[in-house]
């Protein structure tokens, strides 16, 4: 039975997670508008950080991964977690959902109107994959190598809290 998506919007709430490098994480409700608001979140974060060398590629991969999570991975009433990381060697977009079902690349019929999301991610990102999470669900990620995209290396870490919204 297909579940219903709504067009209602709610404010996405940023949360902080410990880690290395810079990162920003936000939870989004399972809504029809979530792929667009997740794209906006990723673009504004990367722009704020000055990480714009492959912004269109990262926006496209975010859209595909979040759309898959909303359509196939998140039950009604659950949330999608989107994390943007700027690490020493790569920029990374992660999309976490509560489904145990692993996504699979498939070759759709030529006339099909869907089924190309992971093919697009595989062709656009430098690498992608699926990893398990603590608790229910999975994380699907796309990474963009700094050496390939001309992004500047991260500045040395300073004292003080790591991660967050810097």
C-alpha positions in Angstrom: 0.0 0.0 0.0 1.4 3.4 -1.0 1.7 5.9 1.7 0.7 9.5 1.2 3.1 12.4 1.0 1.9 15.9 1.8 3.1 19.3 0.7 3.1 20.6 4.2 6.4 22.2 5.3 7.9 22.3 8.7 11.0 23.9 9.9 14.0 21.6 9.6 16.0 21.5 12.9 19.8 21.5 12.8 21.4 19.1 15.2 25.1 18.7 16.1 27.0 15.4 15.9 30.6 14.8 17.0 33.1 14.1 14.3 36.1 15.3 12.4 36.2 18.1 9.8 33.3 20.4 9.3 29.8 19.0 9.2 26.2 20.0 9.4 23.3 17.7 10.0 19.5 18.4 9.7 16.4 16.3 10.1 13.7 16.7 7.6 10.1 15.4 7.7 8.9 12.9 5.1 7.2 15.3 2.8 6.8 15.9 -0.9 8.9 19.1 -0.5 11.8 17.4 1.4 14.1 16.9 -1.6 13.9 20.6 -2.5 14.5 21.8 1.1 17.3 19.2 1.5 19.0 20.6 -1.7 18.6 24.1 -0.3 20.2 23.0 3.0 23.2 21.4 1.2 23.7 24.3 -1.2 23.5 26.9 1.5 25.9 24.9 3.8 28.5 24.3 1.0 28.2 27.9 -0.2 28.8 29.2 3.4 31.9 27.0 3.6 33.1 28.2 0.2 32.9 24.6 -1.1 31.3 25.4 -4.5 33.6 23.8 -7.1 31.0 21.0 -7.8 27.9 22.5 -6.3 25.6 21.4 -9.1 26.8 17.8 -8.9 26.3 17.7 -5.1 22.9 19.3 -5.4 21.9 16.7 -8.0 23.1 13.8 -5.8 21.3 15.2 -2.8 18.1 15.4 -4.7 18.3 11.8 -5.9 19.3 10.3 -2.6 16.7 12.3 -0.6 14.0 11.4 -3.2 14.8 7.7 -2.8 14.7 8.0 1.0 11.3 9.8 0.9 9.8 7.4 -1.6 11.3 4.1 -0.5 13.1 4.4 2.9 11.1 6.5 5.4 7.8 5.3 6.8 5.0 7.9 7.4 5.8 9.9 10.5 9.6 9.3 10.4 12.4 11.7 9.5 15.2 11.8 6.9 18.6 12.9 8.2 20.9 14.7 5.8 24.5 15.3 6.7 27.1 17.4 4.8 30.7 16.8 5.6 33.8 18.6 4.5 36.7 16.2 5.3 40.4 16.4 4.4 40.1 14.3 1.3 36.5 14.6 0.3 33.1 16.4 0.5 30.4 14.0 1.5 26.6 14.0 1.4 24.9 11.4 3.6 21.2 10.6 3.7 20.0 8.4 6.6 16.6 6.7 6.7 14.9 4.1 8.9 14.4 1.4 6.3 16.6 -1.7 6.4 16.0 -2.2 2.6 19.3 -1.5 0.7 18.9 0.5 -2.5 19.9 -1.2 -5.7 21.0 0.3 -9.0 18.8 -1.0 -11.8 18.5 -0.4 -15.5 15.0 0.9 -16.2 13.1 0.4 -19.3 13.8 3.2 -21.8 10.2 4.5 -21.5 10.2 4.4 -17.6 9.8 7.7 -15.8 11.7 6.6 -12.7 14.4 4.2 -11.6 17.5 6.2 -12.6 18.4 7.9 -9.3 21.3 5.7 -8.3 22.6 5.5 -11.9 22.7 9.3 -11.8 24.5 9.3 -8.4 27.0 6.7 -9.6 27.7 8.7 -12.8 28.0 12.1 -10.9 29.8 11.4 -7.6 33.3 10.2 -7.4 32.1 7.3 -5.1 28.9 6.3 -3.4 27.7 3.5 -1.2 25.5 2.3 1.6 26.5 1.8 5.2 24.7 0.4 8.3 23.7 2.7 11.1 23.5 2.1 14.8 19.8 1.3 15.3 17.3 1.0 12.5 18.0 2.0 9.0 20.9 2.8 6.7 23.0 5.6 5.3 23.3 6.2 1.6 26.2 8.5 0.7 27.9 10.2 -2.2 31.5 11.5 -2.0 33.3 14.1 -4.1 37.1 13.9 -4.0 38.9 17.1 -3.3 41.9 16.2 -5.5 39.5 15.7 -8.5 37.3 18.7 -8.0 39.9 21.4 -7.2 38.6 22.1 -3.8 41.0 23.8 -1.4 42.3 21.6 1.5 40.8 22.2 4.8 42.6 24.6 7.1 44.3 23.1 10.1 42.0 22.4 13.0 42.0 24.9 15.8 41.3 24.3 19.4 37.7 24.4 20.5 34.6 22.3 19.6 34.8 20.2 16.4 31.9 19.9 13.9 28.8 21.9 14.4 27.9 24.6 12.0 31.2 26.3 11.2 
